[in-house]
Amino acid sequence: MEPIRHATTHRLWTLFISGVSAVLVVAATVIVVQLRETNGVVPWLYDPASSALMESLLPKPLPTPPPHLGAPPCTTRQLALTHYEPLGIMQDDAISISFRNVSASACLLRGTPRVVAGSPDALNVNAKPERLPLIDEVTDTAPGATVDVQVDVPDLCSTDPGGSTAGLATYDTLRVSLGGVNRAIKGLHLALPCGLWTTPFFSPKPQPTYPADPLARLTLQLRSPATVRAGTTLHYVVVLSNPTDHTIALSPCPVYLEFSPSVGVKLPYRLNCDQVQSIAAHAHVRYQMEMAIPRHASPGMTQLFWDLTGVVGVDTHGVVRVIDRVHDTGRG
């Protein structure tokens, strides 16, 4: 009789364990389904971004290397006059003059040139020096590169507040010289009611460069309903996808801007990084978005724009039709 009792006990334990396993499997299935439903769309977070926060997220340029200043002085043979053109700067006329280094080695043209306006009917006029433009710098001129000088011809000043050139002599030549450089520009037609001014020789500063931003690799997709009623909230979804082979961290937490020009809404918010701190490689995350549509919004089609602040190229847009609050004919 003892073996029978042990067999019965073993069978009861087997049934009990099987039942528990089935319950655990069902419970696990329910938990997985609940997680999928909860995490399918990241809920919208009402967290308006301040101007200071938005400014802090703007990309910072890398340090600019100092200009090279070790080349020997330029000579007339090394430089060819490539072009000159008049410029309109506020109330002044100006002439931008460019010289190209046609030699095989770098040279340096540094300092303010002597610029003289010549006329067959009047005495020469010497240009007065002025400061270097803030957007430019003094540097070596590499082979094939250009170096510039700007000559300003003001037409309004205290001695001639009306800007009149009546009865003034006409100057047809500008001679530019500095060290071993001496060039003449002819065929001009200049009146000098307020004299002549010249900058030092300069080259444009190089454009700033920025560190690579991982967020710039993200791609966006906006999904919105076809219609929204004025005076209600538009609920839509933005999908952020990571097409790279590496996880992209959402740190610092990005700020996005949603706006609709025709509706008159433009608001910055912080992304919901409380729920998601990174996007895995080749994965995507769906974010719930909200936009309050004003009661006075005009019925009709309107564009909806969404972009990450401070990240170039990460933006998207969609179209939604605003329906009148009272009358909805169903026609666009």
Wavefront OBJ file of the C-alpha trace (Angstrom):
o trace
v 0.000 0.000 0.000
v 2.928 2.383 0.609
v 3.949 2.600 -3.101
v 0.391 3.481 -4.044
v 0.363 6.390 -1.522
v 3.678 7.732 -2.886
v 2.414 7.497 -6.454
v -0.724 9.378 -5.554
v 1.260 12.095 -3.807
v 3.598 12.451 -6.810
v 0.619 12.784 -9.151
v -0.965 15.468 -6.961
v 2.303 17.472 -6.913
v 2.609 17.129 -10.684
v -0.910 18.467 -11.202
v -0.267 21.314 -8.726
v 2.984 22.366 -10.421
v 1.344 22.180 -13.860
v -1.486 24.384 -12.628
v 0.907 26.917 -11.151
v 2.935 26.954 -14.381
v -0.190 27.574 -16.413
v -1.174 30.447 -14.123
v 2.324 31.942 -14.406
v 2.254 31.652 -18.182
v -1.127 33.383 -18.335
v 0.035 36.050 -15.888
v 3.219 36.618 -17.882
v 1.182 36.906 -21.073
v -1.090 39.483 -19.455
v 1.916 41.444 -18.178
v 3.536 41.460 -21.630
v 0.309 42.625 -23.257
v -0.103 45.348 -20.647
v 3.495 46.508 -21.193
v 2.997 46.610 -24.931
v -0.170 48.640 -24.538
v 1.465 51.018 -22.065
v 4.718 51.507 -23.950
v 3.287 51.523 -27.461
v 3.066 55.342 -27.402
v 5.014 57.552 -25.012
v 2.452 59.821 -23.337
v 2.583 63.553 -23.957
v 4.311 65.568 -21.237
v 3.238 69.126 -20.485
v 6.667 70.625 -19.853
v 7.042 74.007 -21.621
v 10.634 74.875 -22.459
v 12.022 78.212 -21.325
v 14.020 80.500 -23.605
v 17.103 79.826 -21.496
v 16.711 76.073 -21.937
v 16.234 76.414 -25.697
v 19.310 78.621 -25.945
v 21.381 76.138 -23.949
v 20.540 73.410 -26.483
v 21.703 75.390 -29.494
v 24.864 73.883 -31.027
v 28.131 75.442 -29.884
v 30.807 75.989 -32.554
v 34.195 74.377 -32.161
v 37.121 76.685 -31.305
v 38.422 78.525 -34.354
v 42.138 78.061 -34.977
v 44.160 81.285 -35.125
v 44.948 82.639 -38.606
v 48.277 81.828 -40.249
v 50.586 84.844 -40.372
v 53.968 83.390 -41.247
v 54.153 83.929 -45.023
v 56.423 86.590 -46.604
v 54.860 89.886 -47.774
v 52.976 89.778 -51.079
v 54.359 91.459 -54.184
v 52.609 92.941 -57.200
v 53.638 89.967 -59.337
v 51.947 87.539 -56.976
v 48.580 89.290 -56.996
v 46.141 89.724 -59.866
v 43.128 92.018 -59.672
v 40.227 89.596 -60.030
v 37.205 91.858 -59.663
v 35.778 94.911 -58.048
v 32.142 95.638 -57.476
v 30.048 98.393 -55.948
v 28.235 97.626 -52.721
v 25.231 99.293 -51.166
v 25.682 99.556 -47.400
v 22.960 101.615 -45.709
v 23.565 105.207 -46.849
v 27.073 104.560 -48.165
v 28.443 103.444 -51.480
v 31.395 101.107 -51.313
v 33.723 99.262 -53.645
v 34.922 95.758 -52.818
v 38.288 94.971 -54.418
v 39.694 91.438 -54.585
v 43.199 90.258 -55.439
v 44.038 86.614 -56.175
v 47.360 85.005 -55.336
v 48.512 83.680 -58.734
v 51.884 82.476 -57.466
v 52.861 79.021 -56.210
v 53.471 80.092 -52.613
v 51.527 81.804 -49.857
v 52.079 85.471 -49.092
v 50.818 87.966 -46.541
v 49.158 91.279 -47.327
v 48.827 92.932 -43.948
v 47.898 96.496 -43.081
v 45.895 99.382 -44.462
v 46.789 100.294 -48.046
v 47.243 103.773 -49.397
v 44.199 104.388 -51.585
v 44.166 107.455 -53.804
v 41.268 108.600 -55.996
v 42.434 110.313 -59.188
v 40.651 112.709 -61.533
v 41.814 114.628 -64.612
v 39.870 117.662 -63.376
v 40.667 117.742 -59.636
v 43.319 117.099 -57.056
v 43.845 113.573 -55.809
v 41.926 112.479 -52.709
v 43.597 110.188 -50.173
v 41.421 107.669 -48.349
v 41.224 107.772 -44.568
v 41.708 104.495 -42.658
v 38.839 102.656 -40.972
v 38.566 99.498 -38.903
v 38.611 95.958 -40.130
v 35.103 94.449 -40.486
v 34.275 92.144 -37.575
v 33.433 89.250 -39.877
v 36.900 89.270 -41.447
v 40.496 88.634 -40.395
v 44.100 89.130 -41.473
v 45.760 85.915 -42.615
v 48.167 84.464 -45.160
v 46.848 84.291 -48.715
v 47.355 80.772 -50.042
v 47.957 80.090 -53.757
v 44.645 80.561 -55.560
v 43.035 82.329 -52.591
v 41.923 85.966 -52.545
v 42.571 88.925 -50.283
v 40.187 91.891 -50.204
v 39.995 95.551 -49.357
v 36.863 97.668 -49.103
v 36.800 101.330 -50.099
v 33.848 103.309 -48.748
v 32.443 106.393 -50.440
v 29.912 107.991 -48.048
v 27.299 110.195 -49.653
v 25.845 111.641 -46.427
v 27.823 113.512 -43.794
v 27.738 116.661 -41.663
v 29.364 118.715 -44.435
v 26.880 117.419 -47.016
v 23.702 116.359 -45.176
v 21.651 116.328 -48.358
v 23.937 113.915 -50.171
v 24.151 116.165 -53.213
v 26.876 115.559 -55.825
v 25.978 118.533 -58.006
v 29.060 120.464 -59.149
v 31.506 117.916 -57.699
v 34.432 116.496 -59.647
v 34.279 112.935 -60.951
v 37.061 110.496 -60.074
v 37.765 107.685 -62.541
v 40.756 105.951 -60.920
v 41.616 104.312 -57.628
v 45.215 103.405 -56.924
v 45.826 100.849 -54.181
v 49.341 100.381 -52.813
v 50.950 98.695 -49.831
v 54.572 97.619 -49.586
v 55.408 95.828 -52.801
v 51.833 95.907 -54.132
v 50.678 98.671 -56.435
v 47.515 98.341 -58.510
v 45.270 100.824 -60.327
v 41.544 100.426 -60.947
v 40.270 102.522 -63.834
v 36.938 103.283 -65.476
v 35.194 104.381 -62.293
v 32.691 107.189 -61.919
v 32.942 108.435 -58.347
v 31.823 111.653 -56.696
v 33.257 112.261 -53.227
v 30.960 114.578 -51.255
v 32.224 113.175 -47.931
v 35.685 111.933 -48.793
v 37.035 108.412 -49.088
v 37.680 105.631 -46.540
v 39.479 102.292 -46.723
v 39.732 99.142 -44.606
v 42.899 97.116 -44.045
v 43.452 94.132 -46.326
v 41.441 91.178 -45.065
v 40.212 87.682 -45.791
v 36.786 86.309 -44.780
v 36.854 84.370 -41.555
v 36.257 80.640 -42.049
v 32.746 79.459 -41.381
v 32.279 77.970 -37.906
v 32.287 74.206 -37.589
v 30.209 72.219 -35.122
v 30.663 68.848 -33.435
v 28.619 65.997 -34.851
v 25.222 65.765 -33.167
v 23.937 62.174 -32.807
v 20.371 63.507 -32.750
v 20.852 64.728 -36.315
v 20.767 61.072 -37.441
v 17.194 60.626 -36.254
v 14.362 60.592 -38.775
v 10.833 61.803 -38.110
v 7.331 60.943 -39.171
v 4.176 62.818 -38.184
v 0.811 61.075 -38.036
v -2.251 63.214 -37.444
v -5.988 62.715 -37.822
v -7.635 64.105 -40.938
v -9.661 66.700 -39.027
v -9.745 68.621 -35.776
v -12.482 70.849 -34.425
v -11.681 74.467 -33.531
v -11.602 75.010 -29.782
v -10.468 71.439 -29.044
v -7.139 69.645 -28.674
v -5.414 68.014 -31.618
v -3.933 64.638 -30.662
v -1.270 63.351 -33.031
v 1.803 61.117 -33.014
v 5.428 61.808 -33.906
v 7.667 58.812 -34.607
v 11.402 59.180 -33.921
v 13.442 56.504 -35.691
v 17.093 55.602 -35.258
v 18.448 54.208 -38.570
v 22.004 53.848 -37.237
v 23.796 50.847 -35.762
v 24.264 52.580 -32.404
v 21.982 53.636 -29.573
v 21.243 57.364 -29.563
v 20.965 58.871 -26.089
v 18.364 61.550 -25.465
v 20.681 63.487 -23.186
v 20.392 66.315 -22.597
v 16.682 65.900 -23.059
v 15.714 67.449 -26.418
v 13.240 70.281 -26.850
v 10.814 70.282 -29.736
v 8.812 73.044 -31.333
v 5.319 72.471 -32.678
v 3.676 75.202 -34.673
v 0.940 75.917 -37.157
v 1.254 79.366 -38.785
v -2.317 79.605 -40.025
v -3.753 78.574 -36.649
v -1.387 80.869 -34.775
v 0.183 78.273 -32.454
v 3.939 78.052 -31.815
v 5.022 76.359 -28.600
v 8.242 74.679 -27.358
v 8.120 71.662 -25.055
v 10.601 69.253 -23.524
v 10.371 65.723 -24.894
v 9.136 63.083 -22.469
v 12.545 61.787 -21.387
v 11.083 60.556 -18.115
v 9.712 57.603 -20.053
v 12.414 57.125 -22.715
v 16.098 58.074 -22.270
v 17.492 56.592 -25.502
v 16.500 55.061 -28.827
v 18.106 51.722 -29.674
v 19.745 50.997 -33.012
v 17.222 50.486 -35.826
v 14.364 51.143 -33.417
v 11.660 53.753 -33.301
v 9.657 55.436 -30.563
v 6.154 56.836 -30.942
v 5.384 59.998 -28.979
v 1.889 61.260 -28.276
v 1.576 64.978 -29.024
v -1.056 67.580 -28.254
v -1.841 70.995 -29.692
v -4.642 73.239 -28.481
v -6.542 74.592 -31.486
v -7.908 78.081 -30.726
v -11.650 78.667 -30.874
v -11.106 81.392 -33.453
v -9.130 79.133 -35.818
v -10.425 79.494 -39.373
v -11.911 76.353 -40.931
v -9.917 74.725 -43.711
v -6.638 72.940 -44.362
v -3.711 73.949 -42.181
v -0.111 72.817 -41.987
v 1.406 71.401 -38.814
v 5.176 71.590 -38.269
v 7.349 69.778 -35.706
v 11.118 69.940 -35.214
v 13.831 69.322 -32.651
v 15.283 72.617 -31.442
v 18.927 73.162 -32.307
v 19.181 70.015 -34.463
v 19.527 70.815 -38.160
v 17.402 68.720 -40.490
v 15.354 66.865 -37.872
v 11.906 68.187 -38.694
v 8.658 67.048 -40.238
v 5.213 68.375 -41.098
v 1.677 67.286 -41.823
v -1.690 68.634 -42.863
v -4.950 68.659 -40.934
v -8.352 70.183 -41.710
v -9.818 72.481 -39.059
v -13.576 72.083 -38.683
v -15.801 74.922 -37.566
v -17.004 74.524 -33.991
v -20.672 75.000 -34.847
v -21.149 74.211 -38.511
v -19.486 71.167 -40.041
v -20.622 70.535 -43.582
v -17.957 67.908 -44.170
v -16.511 69.908 -47.040
v -12.964 71.317 -47.081
l 1 2 3 4 5 6 7 8 9 10 11 12 13 14 15 16 17 18 19 20 21 22 23 24 25 26 27 28 29 30 31 32 33 34 35 36 37 38 39 40 41 42 43 44 45 46 47 48 49 50 51 52 53 54 55 56 57 58 59 60 61 62 63 64 65 66 67 68 69 70 71 72 73 74 75 76 77 78 79 80 81 82 83 84 85 86 87 88 89 90 91 92 93 94 95 96 97 98 99 100 101 102 103 104 105 106 107 108 109 110 111 112 113 114 115 116 117 118 119 120 121 122 123 124 125 126 127 128 129 130 131 132 133 134 135 136 137 138 139 140 141 142 143 144 145 146 147 148 149 150 151 152 153 154 155 156 157 158 159 160 161 162 163 164 165 166 167 168 169 170 171 172 173 174 175 176 177 178 179 180 181 182 183 184 185 186 187 188 189 190 191 192 193 194 195 196 197 198 199 200 201 202 203 204 205 206 207 208 209 210 211 212 213 214 215 216 217 218 219 220 221 222 223 224 225 226 227 228 229 230 231 232 233 234 235 236 237 238 239 240 241 242 243 244 245 246 247 248 249 250 251 252 253 254 255 256 257 258 259 260 261 262 263 264 265 266 267 268 269 270 271 272 273 274 275 276 277 278 279 280 281 282 283 284 285 286 287 288 289 290 291 292 293 294 295 296 297 298 299 300 301 302 303 304 305 306 307 308 309 310 311 312 313 314 315 316 317 318 319 320 321 322 323 324 325 326 327 328 329 330 331 332
